[in-house]
Amino acid sequence: MRKLGVLPALFFAFLFLFTSEKVFADDGEVARLDSKQGKVEGLFQGEKDFKEIDPGAIFKAGDIIRTARYARAEVVFKSGVFLRLASGTTLQFQSEDPNDPGRQKVNMDQGKGYFLGRGVSEAPNIYTPAVTTAIRGTEFVVEADHRSTTVSVINGQVDCRNKHGQVLLGAGEQSYTEIGKAPTKAVIVNQNDAVQWALNYPVSIKPAVLRDPGLSPTIEQSLAAYQRGDLEAALGTLDSAGSSAEALISKSAMQLSLGDVEGAQRSMASAENLLRSRPDSALSARLHAQKAIVAIVQNDRDLADRLCREALALDPASEEALLAQSYLAQSRFDLGGAAEALKRIVAANPNQAFALARLAEIKLSSGEVQEAQGLAAQALAIDPGNNYALSVRGFIHLIRDESHEARAIFSKLVDANSSLALPHLGLGLAIIRQGDLEGGRVHLQKAAHLEPTTAIYRSYLGKAFFEEEKEDLAGTEYNEAMRLDPRDPTPYLYRAYNQLSANKVVAALDDVEKSIELNNNRAVYRSSLLLDQDLGVRSAGLSEIFTSLGFDQAARVEAIKSINRDYGNFSAHRLLAESYTTIQLNDASLSEREVADLLSPLSFNLIRSPAASSQASLNDYNALFDRSQQRTELASTLSTYDDQIAPYVAQAGKGDRYGYYMAYESDMRDGTRGGNHLQSHLLSGAVQYQLDYENRFIAKGKGLYRDFKDSNLELDQTKFEDYEFALGYNRRMGPASHLLLQTNFSNERNNFKDHFTTRIAEILETSLGELYGLEDELLLDEFSRERVKSSRSSAQYIYDSDLVSLVVGSQIYFSDVEREESSDVLDDAFALFSQVPYTVRSQAYPELNSQDYYTYTSWHLADWVDINLGANYSEIELEEREVPPFLSDSRNRSRLNPKFGATFYPTSTTTVRTAYFETLRKSSLEDMTALEPTLVGGINQRFTDISGTRARNYGAGIDQKVPGFAYFGIEGIHRDVIEDFSSATTNVLFDFDNFETGSDASYNGAFEDHQDQDLVNAYYYQVFSKQWVGTADWQYSMVERTDPDLYQEYETNKLRFGLRYFDPTGLFTFCQGTWRDQDVTGGDFFESGGDTFWVFDLGIGYRIPKRHGSIQLKITNIFDEEFNYDQTLGLEEVVRPDLGATLLATFNF
């Protein structure tokens, strides 16, 4: 978007202010009629009589609106407040209230009004014959007549006063005021009772089967009057049928559709009395079904369940009873049960368009898009004007990322009948998808106002407010959704993001745990409504909640449980990837992120933070609506360690069918001595393209240049260049199956300079045809360079069902390797080269191929156990040596690796994991990523070993939690490891006969290095209060080389204690103390010895409001503790033996 300069912008702002003021003054609009049911009339200034009005009618100060009997109306005020009027209501619009300047005033002489607005200053003050209400709240109901006034507050506050007294009402409170008396206050037992008349009762107006054929003309005449909006005539026609139970049941259905609950209950009671004297099981079933619908809408599911069972017992084929059963099942998130009830209707009556449309909706909610599309088409072929079927078709377009087509359908539905909530929901989502957040939110508010007890509408409205950075209003909607439906996980999950944004991280954890509980303790990612294709937003911030608290292991356990049940859950793969933080688990982390990227839908949250960036954890912005938008992130790390400066800038955006990400990241440091340095530059990017719902492509690339020099290290200077490109494809083959394809290309060029080392060499001399040999020890300034061009092609098929999850795949890897050495001889044991410059050379140009084939199954035999069975077959080609002196030889290895595992859930809070698996590391160190599953029995099987490593692995773990209070567990893995090493000799030839010199390398042989590795991790996390949490974790590792000639033991203990504090102002602090004990004995790879020491760190930070970033200062090793600690195995993050300070900051806009 082009930006205006300062002066033009000020000019247009000035012009807008004056012209808009003038237009408003001339226009004088106070409110307008948005929708109506039945006859609605208006009396306008300068006119004497009321006249019938239609949606779009504008009201000014002094105008009056009146609803007839059986009518309802929806009014939208200029301020944005929504007002729903019940039948028999008269209301006069006024201008500013003289007693409350700046606030509008209305007079309500009689009737009922339901007000919904989310700004305290938006709602008008209401004057009734008995009392005046001064509005300090946002959602309330007013009921008035000539004798009294009742005010019921759902959210916010309302001040009710007259000359006799005053009461201040809060949420869940009600006042009753008679004329001439002071207001009194009481608690509302059920807040939904106050808005019963405003609710939508999805009853069938037209009976499926007429028991009395003689009533057919009456029913048809009544339906015709209903369709043309003459509701009094429609109900009067049914009254003319006399004492007919069937006519009374039809009348009660029509009354429910108009919100006349009391009238409907009277009609149902009369019908019930008639049926006692003249029993009819089919009519009784219809009557029970209507009562069940009322109970469902009023959230009394137990009563609804009893009524549905009684209805189906009376008439198992009753369409009305089966429809009620489908609504009940859906309200309990039992989509299978809802579909089964609807299938019974369609089987008996294939032309039942509404049942077909309902079944299409259920299929769509289950992810069965193709089947939903076919069912919706069938329904529309039978009834082209079926609003429900058209709404479902609109949602199909939304889920297929066809927002323009969806918007066109929903707009037509809203224009035709603006009193239906579902089209407003769809239109709001479509408008938001296209980037107009405020315009879409208005329609979400209308949906919530039209169906005020539908919890999911409140959740989505809360999401919209959250995106508009009106987080207090978002919290109000989430709370209301929880009140309306305590069993829906959706508002708890979304409120967790709200809490996190406000730095209420412990409260966010509580909401996440509640969401997990409501999802049967299996997954934290599911919402009760999947029609808007916002799946991508549900995982992006979950990792931040756990990591902010320091609860990494708890995050990993939740991810493992979800993957066990549903391998295609991309959110769980991403959460698992982000819980791996050590070098040893680098392969597993990269692989899990690749799987997550391929499985995830097109999402702004996911495209904006690919694995390329090491600063991805600083990204604080998470969107809850996937919509067209662009965002820029700036971040930087400043550290006293080597005077580090690491800036980062990224730009991400999303459209209807595409998303993009591009970033530049740099890391610049001065070394510990003059001339030492690090310069690293990373340019990365990614593009996603959604061809259609079934087909998605993702392309990623990066270029890395790194120049590193540190004379304190054994390898003094290195230069790296790495260019990578990947193209992935996800084919959705059904609601539970995916085909993933990926091709990767890379080109690495690395130079290693000034590596001072000694090497045994064979000095060969040819003179007069005789060959003489001498073994010498050379001191070398080693220089080597390598270029590795590689490609990897992967294919994977995923299938998930209630019984089994299946993953089948293969991978082919090819690399073209060039390695060259040219090392200068500085000296030798016999001083042969002390005065003669000489360069030792060796080369290797192998071409390597490897193949992997695998099958993994997870059998869900019961709720308390998952069994993993699988196998991997690998054929790999290995270089003889990847370090100087180089050899062009290669060797082959193949292996069948069995996988066995089991995960038990003895209670909803206990997880037990066991596994046995064998592994063979890939053929090249550059081949770190694979789509193959990383878990067996909930235990990680992917370790960053050296090429060709074979291992037998035994693992077990147990994890226990007291949700929101304490988390603890322990995991142990024993590994029998075999690593291959090749020995080579440098040969230096002096040919005095031909006056030639040369050098090469010869193969001496290979040996196996056998190791026993024991890895143990234990953790305990404690929530002390809403602001304080504590962490303790223990890590133990033992690596023992068991060959007598190579014996070495490497034992490390690490015990860490941490304390964190989070303040609602955005401040947070943390401190931790870590005890380490290391003992290294024997061998030739590491220095013998050890050390025992404590290191203490502390930090303070601030979370910028409304998800715009954060800043953090961390002081490491505050007591400047020096130590001797070997970290070559990569079992934890690098720790420095000196005091340092690091400042991390990120900002997005």
Rosetta blueprint (number, residue, H / E / L):
1 M L
2 R L
3 K L
4 L L
5 G L
6 V H
7 L H
8 P H
9 A H
10 L H
11 F H
12 F H
13 A H
14 F H
15 L H
16 F H
17 L H
18 F H
19 T H
20 S H
21 E H
22 K H
23 V H
24 F H
25 A H
26 D H
27 D H
28 G L
29 E E
30 V E
31 A E
32 R E
33 L E
34 D E
35 S E
36 K E
37 Q E
38 G L
39 K L
40 V E
41 E E
42 G E
43 L E
44 F L
45 Q L
46 G L
47 E L
48 K L
49 D L
50 F L
51 K E
52 E E
53 I L
54 D L
55 P L
56 G L
57 A L
58 I E
59 F E
60 K E
61 A L
62 G L
63 D L
64 I E
65 I E
66 R E
67 T E
68 A L
69 R L
70 Y L
71 A L
72 R E
73 A E
74 E E
75 V E
76 V E
77 F E
78 K L
79 S L
80 G L
81 V L
82 F E
83 L E
84 R E
85 L E
86 A L
87 S L
88 G L
89 T L
90 T E
91 L E
92 Q E
93 F E
94 Q E
95 S E
96 E E
97 D L
98 P L
99 N L
100 D L
101 P L
102 G L
103 R L
104 Q E
105 K E
106 V E
107 N E
108 M E
109 D E
110 Q E
111 G E
112 K E
113 G E
114 Y E
115 F E
116 L E
117 G L
118 R L
119 G L
120 V L
121 S L
122 E L
123 A L
124 P L
125 N E
126 I E
127 Y E
128 T L
129 P L
130 A L
131 V L
132 T E
133 T E
134 A E
135 I E
136 R L
137 G L
138 T L
139 E E
140 F E
141 V E
142 V E
143 E E
144 A E
145 D L
146 H L
147 R L
148 S E
149 T E
150 T E
151 V E
152 S E
153 V E
154 I E
155 N E
156 G L
157 Q L
158 V E
159 D E
160 C E
161 R E
162 N E
163 K L
164 H L
165 G E
166 Q E
167 V E
168 L E
169 L E
170 G L
171 A L
172 G L
173 E E
174 Q E
175 S E
176 Y E
177 T E
178 E E
179 I L
180 G L
181 K L
182 A L
183 P L
184 T E
185 K E
186 A E
187 V E
188 I L
189 V L
190 N L
191 Q H
192 N H
193 D H
194 A H
195 V H
196 Q H
197 W H
198 A H
199 L L
200 N L
201 Y L
202 P L
203 V L
204 S L
205 I L
206 K L
207 P L
208 A L
209 V L
210 L L
211 R L
212 D L
213 P H
214 G H
215 L H
216 S H
217 P H
218 T H
219 I H
220 E H
221 Q H
222 S H
223 L H
224 A H
225 A H
226 Y H
227 Q H
228 R L
229 G L
230 D L
231 L H
232 E H
233 A H
234 A H
235 L H
236 G H
237 T H
238 L H
239 D H
240 S L
241 A L
242 G L
243 S L
244 S L
245 A H
246 E H
247 A H
248 L H
249 I H
250 S H
251 K H
252 S H
253 A H
254 M H
255 Q H
256 L H
257 S H
258 L L
259 G L
260 D L
261 V H
262 E H
263 G H
264 A H
265 Q H
266 R H
267 S H
268 M H
269 A H
270 S H
271 A H
272 E H
273 N H
274 L H
275 L H
276 R H
277 S H
278 R L
279 P L
280 D L
281 S H
282 A H
283 L H
284 S H
285 A H
286 R H
287 L H
288 H H
289 A H
290 Q H
291 K H
292 A H
293 I H
294 V H
295 A H
296 I H
297 V H
298 Q L
299 N L
300 D L
301 R H
302 D H
303 L H
304 A H
305 D H
306 R H
307 L H
308 C H
309 R H
310 E H
311 A H
312 L H
313 A H
314 L H
315 D L
316 P L
317 A L
318 S L
319 E H
320 E H
321 A H
322 L H
323 L H
324 A H
325 Q H
326 S H
327 Y H
328 L H
329 A H
330 Q H
331 S H
332 R L
333 F L
334 D L
335 L H
336 G H
337 G H
338 A H
339 A H
340 E H
341 A H
342 L H
343 K H
344 R H
345 I H
346 V H
347 A H
348 A H
349 N L
350 P L
351 N L
352 Q L
353 A H
354 F H
355 A H
356 L H
357 A H
358 R H
359 L H
360 A H
361 E H
362 I H
363 K H
364 L H
365 S H
366 S L
367 G L
368 E L
369 V H
370 Q H
371 E H
372 A H
373 Q H
374 G H
375 L H
376 A H
377 A H
378 Q H
379 A H
380 L H
381 A H
382 I H
383 D L
384 P L
385 G L
386 N L
387 N H
388 Y H
389 A H
390 L H
391 S H
392 V H
393 R H
394 G H
395 F H
396 I H
397 H H
398 L H
399 I H
400 R L
401 D L
402 E L
403 S H
404 H H
405 E H
406 A H
407 R H
408 A H
409 I H
410 F H
411 S H
412 K H
413 L H
414 V H
415 D H
416 A H
417 N L
418 S L
419 S L
420 L L
421 A H
422 L H
423 P H
424 H H
425 L H
426 G H
427 L H
428 G H
429 L H
430 A H
431 I H
432 I H
433 R H
434 Q L
435 G L
436 D L
437 L H
438 E H
439 G H
440 G H
441 R H
442 V H
443 H H
444 L H
445 Q H
446 K H
447 A H
448 A H
449 H H
450 L H
451 E L
452 P L
453 T L
454 T L
455 A H
456 I H
457 Y H
458 R H
459 S H
460 Y H
461 L H
462 G H
463 K H
464 A H
465 F H
466 F H
467 E H
468 E L
469 E L
470 K L
471 E H
472 D H
473 L H
474 A H
475 G H
476 T H
477 E H
478 Y H
479 N H
480 E H
481 A H
482 M H
483 R H
484 L H
485 D L
486 P L
487 R L
488 D L
489 P L
490 T H
491 P H
492 Y H
493 L H
494 Y H
495 R H
496 A H
497 Y H
498 N H
499 Q H
500 L H
501 S H
502 A L
503 N L
504 K L
505 V H
506 V H
507 A H
508 A H
509 L H
510 D H
511 D H
512 V H
513 E H
514 K H
515 S H
516 I H
517 E H
518 L H
519 N L
520 N L
521 N L
522 R L
523 A L
524 V L
525 Y L
526 R L
527 S L
528 S L
529 L L
530 L L
531 L L
532 D L
533 Q L
534 D L
535 L H
536 G H
537 V H
538 R H
539 S L
540 A L
541 G L
542 L H
543 S H
544 E H
545 I H
546 F H
547 T H
548 S H
549 L H
550 G L
551 F L
552 D H
553 Q H
554 A H
555 A H
556 R H
557 V H
558 E H
559 A H
560 I H
561 K H
562 S H
563 I H
564 N H
565 R H
566 D L
567 Y L
568 G L
569 N L
570 F H
571 S H
572 A H
573 H H
574 R H
575 L H
576 L H
577 A H
578 E H
579 S H
580 Y L
581 T L
582 T L
583 I H
584 Q H
585 L H
586 N H
587 D H
588 A H
589 S H
590 L H
591 S H
592 E H
593 R H
594 E H
595 V H
596 A H
597 D H
598 L H
599 L H
600 S L
601 P L
602 L L
603 S L
604 F H
605 N H
606 L H
607 I H
608 R L
609 S L
610 P L
611 A L
612 A L
613 S L
614 S L
615 Q L
616 A H
617 S H
618 L H
619 N L
620 D L
621 Y L
622 N L
623 A L
624 L L
625 F L
626 D L
627 R L
628 S L
629 Q E
630 Q E
631 R E
632 T E
633 E E
634 L E
635 A E
636 S E
637 T E
638 L E
639 S E
640 T L
641 Y H
642 D H
643 D H
644 Q E
645 I E
646 A E
647 P E
648 Y E
649 V E
650 A E
651 Q E
652 A E
653 G E
654 K E
655 G L
656 D L
657 R L
658 Y E
659 G E
660 Y E
661 Y E
662 M E
663 A E
664 Y E
665 E E
666 S E
667 D E
668 M E
669 R E
670 D E
671 G L
672 T L
673 R L
674 G L
675 G L
676 N L
677 H E
678 L E
679 Q E
680 S E
681 H E
682 L E
683 L E
684 S E
685 G E
686 A E
687 V E
688 Q E
689 Y E
690 Q E
691 L E
692 D E
693 Y L
694 E L
695 N E
696 R E
697 F E
698 I E
699 A E
700 K E
701 G E
702 K E
703 G E
704 L E
705 Y E
706 R E
707 D E
708 F E
709 K E
710 D L
711 S L
712 N L
713 L L
714 E L
715 L E
716 D E
717 Q E
718 T E
719 K E
720 F E
721 E E
722 D E
723 Y E
724 E E
725 F E
726 A E
727 L E
728 G E
729 Y E
730 N E
731 R E
732 R E
733 M E
734 G E
735 P L
736 A L
737 S E
738 H E
739 L E
740 L E
741 L E
742 Q E
743 T E
744 N E
745 F E
746 S E
747 N E
748 E E
749 R E
750 N E
751 N E
752 F E
753 K E
754 D E
755 H E
756 F E
757 T E
758 T E
759 R E
760 I E
761 A E
762 E E
763 I E
764 L E
765 E E
766 T E
767 S E
768 L L
769 G L
770 E E
771 L E
772 Y E
773 G E
774 L E
775 E E
776 D E
777 E E
778 L E
779 L E
780 L E
781 D E
782 E E
783 F E
784 S E
785 R E
786 E E
787 R E
788 V E
789 K E
790 S E
791 S E
792 R E
793 S E
794 S E
795 A E
796 Q E
797 Y E
798 I E
799 Y E
800 D E
801 S L
802 D L
803 L L
804 V E
805 S E
806 L E
807 V E
808 V E
809 G E
810 S E
811 Q E
812 I E
813 Y E
814 F E
815 S E
816 D E
817 V E
818 E E
819 R E
820 E E
821 E E
822 S E
823 S E
824 D E
825 V E
826 L E
827 D E
828 D E
829 A L
830 F L
831 A L
832 L L
833 F L
834 S L
835 Q L
836 V L
837 P L
838 Y L
839 T E
840 V E
841 R E
842 S E
843 Q E
844 A E
845 Y L
846 P L
847 E E
848 L E
849 N E
850 S E
851 Q E
852 D E
853 Y E
854 Y E
855 T E
856 Y E
857 T E
858 S E
859 W E
860 H E
861 L E
862 A E
863 D L
864 W L
865 V E
866 D E
867 I E
868 N E
869 L E
870 G E
871 A E
872 N E
873 Y E
874 S E
875 E E
876 I E
877 E E
878 L E
879 E E
880 E L
881 R L
882 E L
883 V L
884 P L
885 P L
886 F L
887 L L
888 S L
889 D L
890 S E
891 R E
892 N E
893 R E
894 S E
895 R E
896 L E
897 N E
898 P E
899 K E
900 F E
901 G E
902 A E
903 T E
904 F E
905 Y E
906 P E
907 T E
908 S L
909 T L
910 T E
911 T E
912 V E
913 R E
914 T E
915 A E
916 Y E
917 F E
918 E E
919 T E
920 L E
921 R L
922 K L
923 S L
924 S L
925 L L
926 E L
927 D L
928 M L
929 T L
930 A L
931 L L
932 E L
933 P L
934 T L
935 L E
936 V E
937 G L
938 G L
939 I E
940 N E
941 Q L
942 R L
943 F L
944 T L
945 D L
946 I L
947 S L
948 G L
949 T L
950 R E
951 A E
952 R E
953 N E
954 Y E
955 G E
956 A E
957 G E
958 I E
959 D E
960 Q E
961 K E
962 V E
963 P L
964 G L
965 F L
966 A E
967 Y E
968 F E
969 G E
970 I E
971 E E
972 G E
973 I E
974 H E
975 R E
976 D E
977 V E
978 I E
979 E E
980 D E
981 F E
982 S E
983 S E
984 A E
985 T E
986 T E
987 N E
988 V E
989 L E
990 F E
991 D E
992 F L
993 D L
994 N L
995 F L
996 E E
997 T E
998 G E
999 S E
1000 D E
1001 A E
1002 S E
1003 Y E
1004 N E
1005 G E
1006 A E
1007 F E
1008 E E
1009 D E
1010 H E
1011 Q E
1012 D E
1013 Q E
1014 D E
1015 L E
1016 V E
1017 N E
1018 A E
1019 Y E
1020 Y E
1021 Y E
1022 Q E
1023 V E
1024 F L
1025 S L
1026 K L
1027 Q L
1028 W E
1029 V E
1030 G E
1031 T E
1032 A E
1033 D E
1034 W E
1035 Q E
1036 Y E
1037 S E
1038 M E
1039 V E
1040 E E
1041 R E
1042 T L
1043 D L
1044 P H
1045 D H
1046 L H
1047 Y L
1048 Q E
1049 E E
1050 Y E
1051 E E
1052 T E
1053 N E
1054 K E
1055 L E
1056 R E
1057 F E
1058 G E
1059 L E
1060 R E
1061 Y E
1062 F E
1063 D L
1064 P L
1065 T L
1066 G L
1067 L E
1068 F E
1069 T E
1070 F E
1071 C E
1072 Q E
1073 G E
1074 T E
1075 W E
1076 R E
1077 D E
1078 Q E
1079 D E
1080 V E
1081 T E
1082 G E
1083 G L
1084 D L
1085 F L
1086 F L
1087 E L
1088 S L
1089 G E
1090 G E
1091 D E
1092 T E
1093 F E
1094 W E
1095 V E
1096 F E
1097 D E
1098 L E
1099 G E
1100 I E
1101 G E
1102 Y E
1103 R E
1104 I E
1105 P H
1106 K H
1107 R H
1108 H L
1109 G E
1110 S E
1111 I E
1112 Q E
1113 L E
1114 K E
1115 I E
1116 T E
1117 N L
1118 I L
1119 F L
1120 D L
1121 E L
1122 E L
1123 F L
1124 N L
1125 Y L
1126 D L
1127 Q L
1128 T L
1129 L L
1130 G L
1131 L L
1132 E L
1133 E L
1134 V L
1135 V L
1136 R L
1137 P L
1138 D L
1139 L L
1140 G E
1141 A E
1142 T E
1143 L E
1144 L E
1145 A E
1146 T E
1147 F E
1148 N E
1149 F L
